[in-house]
């Protein structure tokens, strides 16, 4: 669900040069504000507490704090791919990748996040 949400919110904004290969690749931006709802649902599911609704004083116990670290599969998230079958790949056997397969893992594109019109970044932190 997370990968699909990121993929659905990728907007093409031009191209950029990859650092290692120096080749031009498509560049996409993801408006991080559009992803907050899905992370809030995860937070609520894990802690049985709706993110940002009450203070520790109001609920008379510590408010859960969490850092979610997600490592998305760029091949499944490729915005040029029309496949919606990303979840099936989760349950397939993982095979050892050779050097050529590792190069393909970058997907031939770059994406970054932008929060509420702010600066572009490769990581996104939010508080709940």
Number of C-alpha atoms within 10 A of each C-alpha: 9 14 17 17 14 21 20 13 16 19 14 14 11 11 15 15 14 14 8 6 7 9 11 15 15 16 18 20 20 22 19 19 13 13 14 13 11 13 15 17 14 15 20 13 11 12 13 11 15 15 20 10 9 12 12 10 9 10 10 9 9 10 17 13 10 11 10 10 9 9 7 12 15 18 16 21 22 22 21 12 10 9 10 10 10 15 12 8 11 11 8 8 7 8 6 7 11 8 7 8 10 11 11 12 13 13 17 17 19 20 23 17 21 18 16 10 10 9 9 15 13 10 11 12 9 11 10 15
